Amino acid sequence: MSTANPRREVDVVDLSLYLVTGRHLLPPGMSYLTSLEEALRGGVTVVQVREKNIETAEFLEIAKDTIALCSRYQVPVLVNDRVDIALASGAAGVHLGQTDMPLAIARQLLPPSAIIGISCTTKEHALKAIEGGADYVGLGAVYATSTKDVSAPGRICGIAGARTMLGVLKEPASGLSRLVTPLLPISLQFSCAVVRFAQAALNRRTCSVRCMAVRLLRHSLDGVAVVSEIMASCDPRAAAQCLTQTFRAWTAAASRGPTGFLVTPEQKARYTREGIAAAAAALVETVRRVRPLVHQITNNVVKTQSANVTLALGGSPIMTEAETEQADLARMPGGLLINFGTIGTLEGMLAAGRHANQNGKPIVFDPVGVGATAFRRTSAEPTVIKGNAAEIGALAESNEVKAQGVDSLGGFKDASNVVRSLARTHRCIVLLSGPIDCLSDGSTVVRLSNGHELLSQITGAGCILGTAIATFCGAESMVGLASGPIESVLVRGDMLLATAAGTLALTIAAQQAADKEEVRGPGTFLPALIDELAALTPDMILKTAKIEVETVW
């Protein structure tokens, strides 16, 4: 904000369900005002009138009709782009893009109480908007969306870009404190794939979510903005109610911990050496009892051994990446592994992740070689991460460890801090594989020291570790789902314990296999490893697991 334009007193706007209109999406037989009123009855809290291809007179009429209806529900109306329409209609304010009227001029033309929001795709945009006195900023789009043209370079910022902007906006800055009375909302623009694959189960039905709002000081979501989920619905009231209920549940859950999973204090009390070993031992039997379907979109080099590892542990493997099959597969209980080793179709991977989130299935993401090429770096956005030092370093934007193809050169000086920080950033479980496997949920850090050097001498050892983790996470989630779904979390069950269990299963079996008399090197080690996975018992876990747990903070 400039010193010549002091902060105005404006009402705090409830952004929990922000509807951006799109009359072209209305289903046959549904009028615009009928759809809008049903949406208001369902819980819409803000309406933005967006019209790109009509004459001014018609736009003004639509805006006035919208305001007249929304005023009965005490819901503010903003106008997209057009300051003249906002003035003539008496709207509560405008939402501006980077190529629209400059914010400072809009502020001069509009009443002092007018709300002005602005879209941003870079941290420079966001800071300029704050300094100019915007009431909220929209970050994104993160991925492509059909509701607006994002084809030009720079129009899509990606999750990493959105995080960068949020990081800048939440930091104290000169004069910034006087800008946040009341709290400054920040809307984060997404396509539905990102909301479901990367953030939270905001909606378990098909939807097109355009943005999310985040309070500056709390750094948490203020709301979700949608277009087609409501505008294209034959039952807009039910669509709005579903989004409202899910968002409220998510907001309540967001304060429970750093991850998107529900873990009770009683469960966290098990985060000791003995508790983790006991839970891992129990999960060995659980996997064989529930036989989770483990869907693997994985490295072509290791598909056969990954399938054999799944079978040996007691799971049921299936390998397919066809986008058209993902919805049906996601309805089958179990886990999903997405491995970047040989990327076939990114669309299939995203579809698999989206449908898995809708059905409460855990996703293990193995960003193989994510630091090797620009495509892999821009495509990666995990829910649950397993990687070597170079891969974890690439996701953490650290230069401490270098990549050589899909391998890493060296390790981190403080691995615990790296995994804890990355887990908090991505709100998931992070496992850094290596001689000592280090995993965290963003709070607790667990170090596992089992394994054998022969694992590093076979192709795809890291890939089959992802398979083992997906198998155990799938079984854990199936047990959790038996008590019913919870809309506020992506996955039921303790994913930290399941990740530790899958890691221990593979590394302890590796130790057993290496001790076999017939094993003379990597060529004889792999078959023996699969045999030992099949022969693994809970007692082996309890007796041989090497576990260290850092104090929770």
Wavefront OBJ file of the C-alpha trace (Angstrom):
o trace
v 0.000 0.000 0.000
v 1.268 3.466 -0.797
v 1.525 5.953 2.034
v -0.854 8.260 0.136
v -3.624 5.666 0.285
v -4.212 4.677 3.937
v -5.918 1.383 4.698
v -9.720 1.602 4.514
v -12.055 0.034 6.996
v -13.739 -2.869 5.225
v -15.872 -5.709 6.465
v -14.294 -9.139 6.811
v -15.612 -11.185 3.886
v -16.423 -14.847 4.402
v -14.586 -16.547 1.510
v -15.412 -20.103 2.512
v -17.408 -20.761 -0.668
v -16.642 -18.280 -3.443
v -18.756 -18.800 -6.590
v -17.436 -17.517 -9.907
v -20.347 -17.439 -12.339
v -20.304 -19.090 -15.733
v -23.726 -19.008 -17.391
v -22.483 -21.005 -20.369
v -22.111 -24.019 -18.058
v -25.761 -24.121 -16.941
v -27.480 -27.457 -17.600
v -30.443 -27.531 -20.009
v -33.607 -26.109 -18.491
v -31.807 -24.371 -15.594
v -32.011 -20.569 -15.507
v -29.132 -18.496 -14.178
v -31.034 -16.945 -11.278
v -32.601 -20.253 -10.272
v -29.171 -21.892 -10.165
v -27.709 -18.955 -8.255
v -30.445 -18.904 -5.612
v -30.112 -22.629 -5.011
v -26.367 -22.170 -4.633
v -26.922 -19.370 -2.116
v -29.267 -21.587 -0.148
v -26.557 -24.247 -0.206
v -23.996 -21.979 1.434
v -22.248 -19.771 -1.165
v -20.679 -16.823 0.692
v -19.279 -14.666 -2.139
v -20.303 -14.319 -5.793
v -18.097 -13.008 -8.574
v -19.975 -12.140 -11.771
v -17.777 -13.145 -14.684
v -18.911 -12.382 -18.250
v -16.380 -12.220 -21.075
v -18.398 -12.186 -24.289
v -21.472 -9.977 -23.873
v -22.327 -6.329 -24.434
v -22.062 -3.796 -21.628
v -25.829 -3.283 -21.272
v -26.452 -7.009 -20.840
v -23.530 -7.343 -18.400
v -24.948 -4.499 -16.301
v -28.389 -6.088 -16.223
v -26.959 -9.435 -15.120
v -24.887 -7.747 -12.423
v -27.911 -5.841 -11.062
v -30.063 -8.996 -11.030
v -27.266 -10.878 -9.253
v -26.869 -8.171 -6.610
v -30.627 -7.974 -6.018
v -30.791 -11.710 -5.397
v -27.602 -11.968 -3.327
v -28.608 -9.038 -1.119
v -31.511 -11.126 0.193
v -28.934 -13.610 1.485
v -26.464 -10.918 2.627
v -23.845 -12.224 0.207
v -21.458 -9.700 -1.395
v -21.095 -9.562 -5.179
v -17.864 -8.709 -6.986
v -17.503 -8.008 -10.706
v -14.743 -9.573 -12.754
v -12.502 -7.008 -14.512
v -15.094 -4.287 -15.195
v -14.828 -1.334 -12.810
v -17.530 0.528 -14.760
v -20.008 -2.333 -14.239
v -19.134 -2.488 -10.544
v -19.807 1.248 -10.181
v -23.019 1.267 -12.188
v -24.479 -1.812 -10.503
v -23.470 -0.987 -6.935
v -21.387 -4.152 -6.537
v -19.251 -4.673 -3.441
v -16.077 -4.532 -5.513
v -14.050 -6.000 -8.369
v -11.561 -8.740 -9.101
v -8.740 -7.660 -11.426
v -6.217 -9.510 -13.546
v -2.672 -8.427 -14.257
v -3.679 -6.975 -17.647
v -6.786 -5.171 -16.372
v -7.083 -1.652 -14.981
v -4.222 -0.842 -12.572
v -5.186 -1.372 -8.964
v -4.325 2.195 -7.940
v -6.643 3.687 -10.573
v -9.440 1.277 -9.671
v -9.054 2.347 -6.052
v -9.400 6.000 -7.030
v -12.575 5.318 -9.029
v -14.329 2.984 -6.593
v -15.899 3.915 -3.243
v -13.586 3.682 -0.200
v -15.419 0.588 1.044
v -15.023 -1.323 -2.242
v -13.291 -4.719 -2.147
v -10.540 -5.188 -4.724
v -8.878 -8.516 -5.413
v -6.171 -9.202 -7.948
v -4.773 -12.319 -9.644
v -1.044 -13.009 -9.272
v 1.307 -15.578 -10.788
v 4.618 -14.398 -9.349
v 5.840 -13.254 -5.952
v 6.483 -9.811 -7.458
v 2.810 -9.596 -8.481
v 1.719 -10.579 -4.967
v 3.959 -8.097 -3.189
v 2.909 -5.312 -5.536
v -0.746 -6.117 -4.869
v -0.224 -5.937 -1.116
v 1.717 -2.688 -1.368
v -1.006 -1.251 -3.607
v -3.727 -1.983 -1.067
v -5.455 -5.058 -2.496
v -7.976 -6.668 -0.157
v -7.033 -10.147 -1.324
v -4.795 -11.667 -3.970
v -5.394 -14.706 -6.160
v -2.354 -16.950 -6.646
v -2.292 -19.047 -9.788
v -3.567 -20.760 -11.799
v -1.498 -23.691 -10.533
v -2.461 -26.078 -13.338
v -4.455 -25.690 -16.523
v -8.179 -25.031 -16.176
v -10.934 -24.880 -18.776
v -12.618 -21.895 -17.101
v -10.016 -19.393 -18.322
v -7.227 -19.115 -20.879
v -3.913 -20.021 -19.244
v -2.067 -20.934 -22.436
v 0.302 -17.935 -22.404
v 3.740 -18.418 -20.796
v 3.738 -17.601 -17.095
v -0.019 -17.982 -16.607
v 0.476 -21.259 -14.707
v 2.698 -20.972 -11.635
v 2.564 -24.557 -10.382
v 2.411 -25.653 -6.746
v 6.020 -24.598 -6.175
v 5.282 -21.096 -7.455
v 2.198 -20.825 -5.265
v 4.207 -21.878 -2.214
v 6.864 -19.308 -3.029
v 4.262 -16.562 -3.161
v 2.632 -17.683 0.067
v 6.018 -17.781 1.744
v 6.680 -14.192 0.720
v 3.238 -13.015 1.765
v 3.343 -14.552 5.215
v 6.752 -13.071 6.086
v 6.789 -9.808 8.083
v 7.670 -6.912 5.803
v 8.104 -3.191 6.130
v 4.698 -1.632 6.717
v 2.901 -4.939 6.123
v 1.428 -5.248 9.604
v -0.806 -2.240 9.035
v -2.230 -3.934 5.959
v -3.700 -6.864 7.828
v -6.444 -5.297 9.946
v -8.563 -7.326 9.536
v -6.783 -10.432 8.270
v -5.898 -10.322 4.605
v -7.335 -13.215 2.552
v -5.231 -14.817 -0.156
v -7.014 -16.941 -2.750
v -5.009 -19.765 -4.267
v -6.157 -20.789 -7.738
v -6.200 -24.496 -8.583
v -7.611 -26.971 -11.058
v -9.475 -29.889 -9.455
v -6.587 -32.281 -10.047
v -4.285 -30.265 -7.837
v -6.818 -29.820 -5.067
v -7.376 -33.569 -4.851
v -3.925 -34.905 -5.741
v -1.902 -32.416 -3.728
v -3.909 -30.608 -1.074
v -6.965 -32.191 0.505
v -10.144 -34.106 -0.146
v -12.097 -30.905 -0.718
v -14.737 -32.777 -2.615
v -15.203 -36.500 -3.111
v -17.294 -35.919 -6.199
v -16.143 -34.638 -9.583
v -15.666 -30.891 -9.431
v -13.789 -28.066 -11.083
v -12.200 -26.093 -8.279
v -10.561 -22.856 -9.400
v -9.086 -21.361 -6.276
v -8.601 -21.570 -2.571
v -8.308 -18.698 -0.091
v -5.660 -18.481 2.586
v -5.388 -16.107 5.536
v -2.076 -14.276 5.560
v -1.299 -14.593 9.251
v -2.566 -18.130 9.845
v -1.309 -19.428 6.503
v -4.351 -21.680 6.175
v -7.291 -21.868 3.830
v -10.083 -19.316 4.009
v -12.221 -20.872 1.327
v -12.610 -22.538 -2.006
v -13.753 -20.855 -5.215
v -15.587 -22.917 -7.812
v -17.176 -22.552 -11.205
v -18.464 -25.694 -12.886
v -19.080 -27.791 -9.764
v -21.982 -25.466 -8.973
v -22.800 -23.752 -12.269
v -22.972 -26.995 -14.250
v -24.837 -28.896 -11.553
v -28.451 -30.001 -11.853
v -28.599 -29.655 -8.059
v -26.535 -26.550 -7.205
v -27.791 -26.426 -3.633
v -26.498 -29.930 -2.927
v -23.216 -29.138 -4.679
v -22.740 -26.042 -2.533
v -23.676 -27.885 0.655
v -21.199 -30.649 -0.118
v -18.369 -28.177 -0.676
v -19.267 -26.176 2.428
v -19.439 -29.232 4.672
v -16.206 -30.669 3.331
v -14.347 -27.385 3.603
v -15.496 -26.872 7.186
v -14.395 -30.381 8.095
v -11.041 -29.807 6.394
v -10.578 -26.496 8.227
v -11.290 -28.171 11.558
v -8.799 -30.925 10.732
v -6.081 -28.569 9.506
v -5.158 -27.591 13.050
v -4.613 -31.182 14.153
v -1.115 -31.544 12.776
v 1.253 -30.931 9.892
v -0.045 -33.689 7.603
v -3.314 -34.265 5.791
v -3.914 -37.455 7.787
v -5.880 -37.956 10.962
v -3.665 -39.254 13.767
v -5.060 -39.198 17.297
v -2.993 -38.456 20.416
v -3.399 -42.122 21.352
v -1.856 -43.157 18.024
v 1.013 -40.692 18.375
v 1.776 -42.195 21.770
v 2.905 -45.300 19.862
v 5.740 -43.335 18.250
v 8.446 -45.064 20.273
v 10.917 -47.737 19.254
v 8.775 -50.450 20.787
v 5.494 -48.982 19.530
v 6.638 -48.665 15.925
v 8.120 -52.173 15.934
v 4.896 -53.621 17.350
v 2.742 -51.745 14.822
v 4.963 -52.866 11.935
v 4.838 -56.458 13.122
v 1.049 -56.341 13.313
v 0.810 -54.848 9.827
v 2.748 -57.790 8.356
v -0.194 -59.996 9.296
v -2.758 -57.344 8.329
v -1.402 -57.154 4.779
v -1.816 -60.906 4.356
v -5.279 -60.814 5.862
v -6.802 -57.948 3.860
v -4.736 -58.472 0.657
v -4.736 -54.841 -0.566
v -4.888 -54.170 -4.278
v -1.690 -52.242 -5.030
v -2.088 -50.225 -8.210
v 1.340 -49.339 -9.551
v 2.126 -46.843 -12.291
v 5.782 -47.599 -12.093
v 9.147 -47.880 -13.790
v 9.077 -50.216 -16.812
v 12.456 -51.558 -15.704
v 11.073 -53.000 -12.453
v 7.456 -53.944 -13.111
v 8.052 -57.693 -12.833
v 9.998 -57.553 -9.581
v 7.569 -54.980 -8.158
v 4.672 -57.316 -8.849
v 6.571 -60.211 -7.274
v 7.386 -58.140 -4.181
v 3.705 -57.215 -3.830
v 2.662 -60.852 -4.045
v 5.355 -61.962 -1.618
v 4.177 -59.463 0.979
v 0.580 -60.599 0.571
v -0.849 -57.877 -1.643
v -2.382 -58.046 -5.105
v -0.558 -56.088 -7.838
v -2.005 -54.389 -10.896
v -0.057 -52.261 -13.354
v -1.879 -49.902 -15.692
v -1.520 -46.231 -16.549
v -4.427 -45.789 -18.968
v -6.342 -42.661 -17.972
v -9.688 -44.282 -18.814
v -9.187 -47.059 -16.230
v -8.282 -44.961 -13.213
v -11.796 -44.220 -11.916
v -12.729 -47.906 -11.726
v -9.420 -48.960 -10.174
v -9.595 -46.262 -7.505
v -12.848 -47.696 -6.164
v -11.052 -50.915 -5.199
v -9.547 -50.765 -1.675
v -5.769 -50.666 -1.412
v -2.948 -48.312 -2.305
v -1.519 -46.439 -5.288
v 2.150 -46.116 -6.225
v 3.166 -43.464 -8.755
v 6.787 -43.850 -9.827
v 8.457 -41.332 -12.155
v 11.149 -43.772 -13.334
v 9.904 -43.989 -16.905
v 7.120 -41.457 -17.358
v 4.578 -42.731 -19.852
v 1.498 -40.586 -19.540
v 1.375 -37.777 -17.012
v -2.381 -37.528 -17.621
v -2.812 -41.121 -16.445
v -0.797 -40.428 -13.319
v -2.802 -37.312 -12.464
v -6.088 -39.115 -13.097
v -4.978 -41.984 -10.863
v -4.058 -39.560 -8.084
v -7.290 -37.598 -8.388
v -9.503 -40.683 -8.252
v -7.451 -42.226 -5.429
v -7.986 -39.077 -3.344
v -11.711 -39.174 -4.037
v -11.863 -42.733 -2.743
v -9.626 -42.295 0.297
v -6.736 -44.377 -1.064
v -3.161 -43.589 -0.005
v -0.760 -42.474 -2.737
v 2.945 -43.222 -2.492
v 4.861 -40.940 -4.826
v 8.353 -41.991 -5.903
v 9.906 -39.029 -7.761
v 12.615 -41.054 -9.488
v 15.145 -38.761 -11.153
v 13.062 -35.678 -10.365
v 16.223 -33.569 -10.348
v 17.477 -34.945 -13.655
v 15.280 -33.063 -16.135
v 13.102 -29.944 -16.220
v 10.019 -31.987 -17.133
v 10.324 -34.169 -14.047
v 10.816 -31.140 -11.816
v 7.730 -29.339 -13.108
v 5.524 -32.446 -13.079
v 6.140 -33.623 -9.517
v 3.532 -32.803 -6.875
v 3.208 -35.639 -4.385
v 0.857 -36.671 -1.642
v 3.224 -39.153 0.053
v 6.898 -38.965 -0.923
v 9.652 -41.599 -0.992
v 12.968 -40.703 -2.564
v 16.741 -40.849 -2.390
v 18.809 -37.854 -1.291
v 18.986 -36.270 -4.756
v 15.232 -36.636 -5.318
v 14.302 -35.301 -1.904
v 16.797 -32.484 -2.388
v 15.217 -31.529 -5.721
v 11.753 -31.367 -4.151
v 13.150 -29.370 -1.223
v 14.935 -27.052 -3.684
v 18.253 -27.858 -2.010
v 21.608 -27.972 -3.787
v 23.283 -29.904 -1.007
v 23.021 -33.248 -2.839
v 23.630 -33.655 -6.556
v 21.923 -36.083 -8.918
v 23.591 -38.345 -11.460
v 20.694 -39.556 -13.575
v 18.398 -41.349 -11.143
v 21.124 -41.784 -8.504
v 22.299 -39.381 -5.815
v 25.831 -38.293 -4.996
v 26.282 -37.877 -1.250
v 23.804 -37.123 1.508
v 22.451 -34.418 3.811
v 24.252 -33.142 6.885
v 20.934 -32.890 8.732
v 18.576 -35.411 7.147
v 16.062 -35.142 9.993
v 15.524 -31.453 9.410
v 15.212 -31.953 5.635
v 12.477 -34.598 5.861
v 10.648 -32.805 8.648
v 10.619 -29.535 6.726
v 9.555 -31.131 3.435
v 6.808 -33.086 5.167
v 5.439 -29.894 6.693
v 5.619 -28.110 3.350
v 3.771 -30.860 1.474
v 1.575 -31.970 4.416
v 2.465 -35.606 3.889
v 4.821 -38.344 5.012
v 8.341 -38.007 3.609
v 10.829 -40.883 3.494
v 14.479 -40.278 2.623
v 15.932 -43.652 1.655
v 19.581 -44.518 2.165
v 21.881 -46.464 4.482
v 19.722 -44.994 7.239
v 16.134 -44.489 6.147
v 14.746 -41.278 7.621
v 11.025 -40.488 7.631
v 8.786 -37.819 9.108
v 5.222 -36.571 9.249
v 6.460 -33.021 9.754
v 6.701 -33.474 13.502
v 8.042 -36.876 14.522
v 11.219 -38.136 12.826
v 11.923 -41.874 12.651
v 15.287 -43.344 11.612
v 15.505 -46.978 10.476
v 18.919 -48.661 10.205
v 18.142 -52.092 8.783
v 19.133 -53.245 5.302
v 22.131 -54.587 3.402
v 24.573 -53.183 0.870
v 23.361 -55.690 -1.746
v 20.165 -53.639 -2.030
v 22.225 -50.883 -3.660
v 23.610 -53.356 -6.186
v 20.329 -54.415 -7.794
v 18.282 -52.387 -10.250
v 15.174 -50.804 -8.792
v 15.761 -51.338 -5.068
v 14.253 -47.933 -4.408
v 11.317 -48.740 -6.661
v 10.459 -51.931 -4.803
v 10.745 -50.001 -1.547
v 7.957 -47.792 -2.915
v 6.004 -50.956 -3.706
v 6.416 -52.246 -0.147
v 5.319 -48.920 1.335
v 2.272 -48.710 -0.954
v 1.311 -52.239 0.062
v 1.471 -51.469 3.778
v -0.206 -48.073 3.413
v -2.987 -49.729 1.418
v -3.580 -52.308 4.149
v -3.514 -49.659 6.890
v -6.042 -47.510 5.034
v -8.357 -50.479 4.489
v -8.451 -51.071 8.233
v -9.122 -47.382 8.804
v -11.877 -47.216 6.198
v -13.706 -50.054 7.929
v -14.750 -47.532 10.594
v -16.159 -45.138 7.991
v -14.815 -42.238 5.886
v -13.813 -38.847 7.253
v -14.265 -35.997 4.772
v -11.582 -33.850 6.372
v -8.654 -36.147 5.580
v -7.368 -37.777 2.434
v -6.600 -41.151 3.963
v -7.687 -43.085 7.029
v -5.017 -44.807 9.093
v -1.565 -43.995 10.406
v 0.578 -43.435 7.325
v 3.765 -42.784 9.310
v 3.570 -46.219 10.900
v 2.607 -47.842 7.597
v 5.565 -46.224 5.826
v 7.905 -47.391 8.570
v 6.421 -50.888 8.387
v 6.887 -51.166 4.625
v 10.469 -49.963 4.929
v 11.267 -52.394 7.741
v 9.706 -55.289 5.847
v 11.969 -54.781 2.845
v 15.178 -53.970 4.714
v 14.861 -56.775 7.262
v 14.079 -59.256 4.474
v 17.207 -57.966 2.700
v 19.301 -58.780 5.762
v 17.814 -62.277 5.945
v 18.388 -62.871 2.243
v 22.010 -61.696 2.313
v 22.757 -64.214 5.061
v 21.651 -67.152 2.915
v 24.440 -69.505 1.949
v 23.330 -69.602 -1.685
v 23.515 -65.819 -2.061
v 26.867 -64.943 -3.627
v 26.088 -61.534 -5.124
v 23.331 -59.349 -6.594
v 22.259 -61.968 -9.138
v 21.361 -64.503 -6.463
v 20.270 -61.876 -3.947
v 17.061 -60.719 -5.684
v 15.332 -64.144 -5.794
v 16.340 -64.741 -2.185
v 14.940 -61.330 -1.226
v 11.545 -62.187 -2.663
v 11.619 -65.529 -0.822
v 12.410 -63.781 2.455
v 9.629 -61.238 1.954
v 7.212 -64.138 1.596
v 8.659 -65.797 4.712
v 8.707 -62.609 6.816
v 7.081 -62.972 10.234
v 6.010 -60.444 12.857
v 8.581 -61.929 15.219
v 11.401 -61.052 12.790
v 10.301 -57.423 12.854
v 10.130 -57.340 16.645
v 13.562 -58.935 17.118
v 15.598 -57.196 14.437
v 14.072 -53.749 13.791
v 16.581 -50.942 14.365
v 14.528 -47.852 15.149
v 15.310 -44.420 16.551
v 12.604 -41.824 17.232
v 13.236 -38.103 17.638
v 11.244 -36.174 20.192
v 8.047 -34.728 18.741
v 8.024 -30.916 18.561
l 1 2 3 4 5 6 7 8 9 10 11 12 13 14 15 16 17 18 19 20 21 22 23 24 25 26 27 28 29 30 31 32 33 34 35 36 37 38 39 40 41 42 43 44 45 46 47 48 49 50 51 52 53 54 55 56 57 58 59 60 61 62 63 64 65 66 67 68 69 70 71 72 73 74 75 76 77 78 79 80 81 82 83 84 85 86 87 88 89 90 91 92 93 94 95 96 97 98 99 100 101 102 103 104 105 106 107 108 109 110 111 112 113 114 115 116 117 118 119 120 121 122 123 124 125 126 127 128 129 130 131 132 133 134 135 136 137 138 139 140 141 142 143 144 145 146 147 148 149 150 151 152 153 154 155 156 157 158 159 160 161 162 163 164 165 166 167 168 169 170 171 172 173 174 175 176 177 178 179 180 181 182 183 184 185 186 187 188 189 190 191 192 193 194 195 196 197 198 199 200 201 202 203 204 205 206 207 208 209 210 211 212 213 214 215 216 217 218 219 220 221 222 223 224 225 226 227 228 229 230 231 232 233 234 235 236 237 238 239 240 241 242 243 244 245 246 247 248 249 250 251 252 253 254 255 256 257 258 259 260 261 262 263 264 265 266 267 268 269 270 271 272 273 274 275 276 277 278 279 280 281 282 283 284 285 286 287 288 289 290 291 292 293 294 295 296 297 298 299 300 301 302 303 304 305 306 307 308 309 310 311 312 313 314 315 316 317 318 319 320 321 322 323 324 325 326 327 328 329 330 331 332 333 334 335 336 337 338 339 340 341 342 343 344 345 346 347 348 349 350 351 352 353 354 355 356 357 358 359 360 361 362 363 364 365 366 367 368 369 370 371 372 373 374 375 376 377 378 379 380 381 382 383 384 385 386 387 388 389 390 391 392 393 394 395 396 397 398 399 400 401 402 403 404 405 406 407 408 409 410 411 412 413 414 415 416 417 418 419 420 421 422 423 424 425 426 427 428 429 430 431 432 433 434 435 436 437 438 439 440 441 442 443 444 445 446 447 448 449 450 451 452 453 454 455 456 457 458 459 460 461 462 463 464 465 466 467 468 469 470 471 472 473 474 475 476 477 478 479 480 481 482 483 484 485 486 487 488 489 490 491 492 493 494 495 496 497 498 499 500 501 502 503 504 505 506 507 508 509 510 511 512 513 514 515 516 517 518 519 520 521 522 523 524 525 526 527 528 529 530 531 532 533 534 535 536 537 538 539 540 541 542 543 544 545 546 547 548 549 550 551 552 553
